[in-house]
Amino acid sequence: MDNQAHQAISQAAGPGNYTRSPKTRMAFASDATGRFFPPEGVVRARDMEQVSKVMAACTATGTPVVPRGAGSGITGGALPVDGGVVLDLAGLTEIIRISPEDQQAIVQPGVITAELSARANAQGLFYPPDPASSNFSSLGGNVAENAGGLTAVKYGVTRDYVMAVKAVLPDGRIFKTGSRAIKSVVGYDLTRLLVGSEGTLAVLMELTLKLMPLPEAKSTMTGVFTDLDQATAAVKELLLSGIRPVALEFMDGGTLKAVEKYAHLGLDPKAEAMLLVELDGPPEVLNRQSDQVVGILKKAGGSPVEKAASEAEADRLWKARRSISPAMFQIAPSKLNEDIAVPLGNLAEMVRRIKKTREKRKLPIACFGHAGDGNLHVNIMHDAADPDQRARALEAVSDVFADALHLGGTLSGEHGVGLNKLGYAGAEIDPVALDLMHGIKKLFDPAGVLNPHKAIPYPEILS
């Protein structure tokens, strides 16, 4: 960036909203990946009109601009790899309206996900998407990544709850997509195009989100298995039973051993898998369905099978799942955290292939995740300071991705492509579809300034 660009962007941002201070630039140089790319300046977003002026200035000066919310992404989507400026949206935290009669919320992009949930709960409603990062991730980031979470098996992902968007194009034009009506089929569905676009097409400034009535009650169960096939058979039987769990979580033997070492929960060291099931609904329905789930888990070979009799007991059963992330660092100081997804019928085979990769690459690999929708988190543990271990960890990533695609799956179920998966995404995206994606990017952002080199591979990446 030259001085002319800095001056133009500073003027557009307004007094006190643009800084080149080294301390601030360093604060915005990294995200949850730990990778480090300092921007040349940081803009504090204030409102729609200001962001419109900033985007127009960035396009006019050819300055790359990276929208950033809470910085909680784990694929590098908010990293300014081409320099330029970071557009800090974290201060846009207004919950503009919660409408119980419409079961909708209108929010700014910097609102923390759990904050919306708490505000909605107070009015008898809830926001179903429940990423593990909900206590610190922003709704704008969730929409940009199409975040999923524990409840996706019953309630779907973020895309299913975004009704309308107000956004700013790279050239500064402000536009609106979608409708507050439950059903709307007028024009192309640009709302869904923006969801999951990883901040590469427009800056999301206002979100209209669907809410749902709070369920009357919940029921939680766990089953421990000494054989992996028993656990995956239980998943299949449960999903075919007609019961739709809120959550159906899976943890493999390696994960359970790490959790036991960390949290001392008394887990069987011989266990090869654990399933955690949560249901919600009217109490009379829950009693019948939870008994049915317990029967399915036991019939498949689960032992012990537990059903929580109170909220405190449910919290205890969930403790193993909540302990996974910190437990991983009892194994090794570094991890590569991938989130492949496969068709449900191939879930067992994918877990078996991950086990083979663990043996082949001679690294501890933990496998856990959302069995109800085939989305597995694969944590490849290693010491990044050891070149040999780092090389084997990257080879393990390639193995896992190749197996997921071979089984009809995807490289990412919810984390997104960002920067980290760019080198692999070309193996999944059809070449003609990729040409269309490049055309869409060029239509929205002909100058190529908005979060460049993210989300979809470009020729230099593919080569």
N, C-alpha and C positions, 0 to 999 in steps of 0.2 A: 504494500500500500504506500502511495506517495502522500505528501502533505495535503494535496488537493482533495484526495479521497477522505482523509481523516477530517478535514474541515467541513466537507459536504455532509458527512454522516453526523458529525457533532452538531452542526446547525439543524439538521433534520430531527435529531434526538431531543434537542432542547437543552437548556441550561442544567448542568448537573447530572445529565443522563448518559453521558458518554465518557469513558475513561480509558486511558492508555497506561495506567499505573501498573508497574510490574507485579505488585502484590495481587491486584485484582485479576490481572491476566493469568497469573499462575493458579489462582483459585478456580478458573474456568478452563484449565488446560487438561483436566482429567475427568473421568467418570468412574462408574463401578468396575470398569475393566482394568483400571490401574495404568492404562496407556496414557501417554503424555504428549499433547500437541498444543502449545500456547497460542491463543489468538493474538492478533495485533491490536485489538480494541474490544471493549465490551459495552453494549447498549442496554440500558435498563428500560424495558418496555413499560409504558405508562397507560396507553389507551389505543384504540383502533386507529385514530387519525395520526397519532405519532408514529405508530408502526408502519402505516401506509407511507408516510414521508421517508422513513428510514429505508424501507425496502426500495422505494423509487431511487433514493440516493445510491444505494448499493448497486442496483442494476445499472444506473447511469455511469458509475465509476468502475464497473466490473469487479466489485469487491465481493468475495465469497461471504455468505452470512449463514450462520448455523443457529437455528432456534433451539433453545434449551429450557427444560423445565426443572425438575428436581435433580437431574444428573444421575438418576438411579439405574439407567440402562446398562446392560452387561454385554452389548455387542458393539459399542463404540459409536452409536448413532449420533451422539451429540458432541463428538470431537471435531474441532476445527482443523482437519488434516491439511487443508489448503491455506491455512492462515486466515486472513480476513477478520471478521468480527463475530462474536457470539451475541445473539439476541436473547437476553435473559428475561424469560417470561414468568419466573418464580414469584414475582411480586403481584401478579394478577390473580388474586385469591378470593374474589367476591363470588359468593353463591347468590346470584341475582334474584332467583326465585325458586321456591319449591311449591308446586301446585298439587295438593292432595286430590283435588277433583279431577285433574288431568293425569295424575300419577306421572309427573314430569318434573325435572329440575333444569334450570338454565344456569350455567356456571361459566366462569372464566377458566382459562387453561391451567393456571397455577394452583388451583384448589387440590389439596391432598385427598386422595381417594377415600381414606378412612374418615375424613372430616365430612364429606358428603354423606357417607353412610350414617354417621352419628346424627347429623341434622335430619336426615330422612327418617331414621328410626324414631326420633322424637315425635314424628307425625304419623307413625304407624306404617311407614314405608321402608323399603330398603333398595339399595343399588346392587344388583346381583353380581356383576363382575368382581372377583375377589383375588387379585394377584397376590402372591406372597409378599410383595413390596407395598401393600396398600397403606401401611402406616407412614410411608415416606415418599411414595411415587405420586406424581401429579396426574390429573385427569387428562391434560393435554398430551402428556407422554404416553399414557395408556391408550388414548385414541390413535396417536401416531404409530404405535406399535401393534395395535389391535390386541391388547393384552388379554390373556385368558385367566387361569387360576383354578383353585380347588373346586369351585362350583360349576365349572363349565359343562360337566357331564349332564347336568339337569338344566341349567339356566343359560348356557351358551357363553359367548365371549363378548368383548366390548362392542364389536360391530353390531351385535343384535340390539344394542341399547342406545345407539346414536341416531337421533331422529332428524336433527338439523345442525348445520354448522354455519358460522360466520367466519370468514377468513380473508387474508390479504395475499394477493398474488405478488410474485417477485417484482413486477413493474409498479406496484403500489395500489392497484385497483382492489377495491373491497367488493366481496361478493357473498351471496348467501346460497346455501344448498338445502334441500329437504323441506320438511314441513312439520308442524306440530300435530297434524292430523295423524291418526294411527295408520291409515292407509293412504298412500299417495303414489301414483304411477305416471306423473306428468314429467316428461323429459328423461334424459339419461340420469342414472343414479350416481351423481357426482359425490354424494355424501359417502357412499361406500367406497368410492375410488380414493377419497381422502383418508378414510380409516385404514391404517396400516401402511400409509405411504411414507412413513418415517421422516416427516418434515422436509421432503424433497419437492413437493408440488406447491404448497401454500403454507402460510403461517396461520394456525388455528387460533382464533381469538375469542370465540363464544360457542359453547356446546349446549345443545338441547338434548337431554338424556332421559330415557324411559326409566321409571321406577316401578316397583311392584309392592303389593301389600306384604307386610311381615307375616311369615308363617306362624301358626299358633304354637307349635312345639317342635323339638328336634329329638332325635334318638341316635346314639353313637354306639358302634360295635367294632370289635377287632377280632381277627383270626390269625393265628400263627401257624405256619406250615413248614414241615421239614423237607418238603419236595416242591420245587418250583412249578411243576406241571399241575400239582394240586391247586396251587393258588390261581394259576391262569384258568383252570377249569372252573373254579369258583366264580371268577370274574365273568366268564362266558355264561354260566348258569344264572347268575344274578341278573345280568342284563337281558337275558331271554325270559325272565320270570314275569316281566311286565312292571316290575318295580323300577322306578327311576331315582337312584340315589342323588342327593345333593353333591356328595363327594364319594369317590371310590379310589382311594390312594393305595399305592403299591410301594413296598420297600424290599429290596433284595437282601440276601444274607450279608454281603459286604457292608451295606448300609447299616443293617441292624447291629453288626459287631462294632462298628464305629460309634453308633449311638449308645450302645451299652457301655463302652469304654468311657464315653464322655458323661453320660447322665445316670448310669447305674440304676437302670429301671428293672433289673431282674429278667432280662430277655434271655431266652434259651440260646446258648452259644451254637447249638446245632440247627437253629432255624435258618431256612433258606429263603423265606419270604414272609411278609406280614401284609395283611389287607386291613385298611381302616375304612369303615363305611359310615356315612352319615345320611340320615333321612330327615325330611321335614314334612309338616302337614298337620291336620287335625289329630288330636291325641288318640281318638278311637281308631283311626286308620293307621297311625304309627304303631300302636300296640300290635296289631295284626301283622303289619309288614315287617317290623323289627324281629318278631318271632320267626317269620318266614326267612329272613336273612340269616339269622342264627342257625336255622336248620340247614340252609344251603352251605354255609361255611363249615359246619360240622360234617355234613355228608361228603364234602370234598376232601376232608382229612384235616381240617383245622383243629388244633389243640395247643393251647387253650383257646376257647372262643369266649369273649366277654361282651356283656351288654351293660352300658352305663345306666345306673339307677338314679343318678343325680347329675347336676351340672358340674359338680366337683369331680365326679368320677369320669365324666366326659372329658374334662380338661386333662385328667391323668392319662386317659387313653390317647389323647392328641399329643401328649408330650413327646413321644417318640418322633412323630412327624415334625414337630417344631424344633427338635434338637438336631436335625440333620445338618443344617448349614454350619453351625459352629463345630459339630462333631467331625466334619470332614478335615478340619485343620489339625485334628489329633493324629491324622494319618500322614500328612505331608504338608509342607508350607505353601504349595501352589496348586491351583486347580484350573482346568479348562472345563467350563460348564456348558454343555450342549443340551439342546431340547428338541430332539427329533420326535416325530410322531409317525405312527404306522397304522394301517387298517386294523381294527380290533382282532380280526382273525389271524393276524400275523404277530400279535403282541408277544406270545410265548416264544416264537422263533427269534424275534428281535432280542429278547432278553438272553436267549441261549447264545446268540452271536456276540453279544456284548461280553458274555463270559469267556468266549473263545478269544476275543480281542484282548481281554485282561491277561489271559495265559500267554498269548502270542507276544504281546509287547512287554510282558513282565512288569506291569504297573498296577497298583491298586485302582480299580475303577468301581465306583458306586453307582448303582442304577435304582432310581426311584421315580415316582411321579404319579400322573393322573391316569390310572389304568382304565377308568371309565370312558375316556376318549382317545386312548392309545398314545398319549403324550408322555414320553419318558425323559427325565433329566439324567444325563450321563455325566458324572463328575470324574474326570480323569486326573487323579492326584499324582503329583510329582514335585521335584525340586527344580524350579525354573533356573536356578543358578548353576545347575549341573547340565552342561550342553548335551550329554548323552540322554539324560532323562527327558529334557525338553524335546529333543528330536523324536524320541519314542512316543511322547505324549501327542505330538502333532501327527505322527503316523497313526496313532490310535484314533484321533479325530477323523482322519481320512477313512479309516476302516469303518467306523460307526456310520459316517455319512453314506458311504457306498452301500452298506448293508440296508440302511433305511430306504434308500432309493430303490434298491433291488426288490425290496418287499412292498413296493408301491406307496412308500411314505414320503416324508418331507424333511428337509434339513432343519426346519424350525417350526414348532407348533405355536409359540407365543413370544419368544424373545426378539424375533426379527432378524434381519440380515445385517443391518448396520454396516460396520467396517469389517468386522471379524469374519463374516461368512462370504464376503464378496468373491473370494477366489474359488469358492465351491458352488455358488448359486447357478452358474452357467450349466452345471451338470443336471440341474432340475428343471430349469425354465426352457420351454420349447423355443427353438430359434425364431420362428415366426412370431410367437408371443413376445419374445424379447424385443424384436423390431418394433412391435406395437408399443411396448413400454417405453422404448427410447423416443418414439414419436409423441407419446403423451407427455413425457418429461420436457421435450422441446416445445410443445404447445404451451404448457404452463410456464416454462422457464427458459425462453429462447436464449437468454444470456448465460445460462448455466451457473448462476450464482448461489442458488438456494440449496444448502447442504449438499454440495457436489460430491460425487464419487461415494454415494451411499445407496443402500437398498437394492439396486440392480447393477449387474456387472456391465462394464463398458469395454469396448474393443481392446484397450490396453490391459485390462484385467484378464479378459478371456485369452489373450495371447501369452 
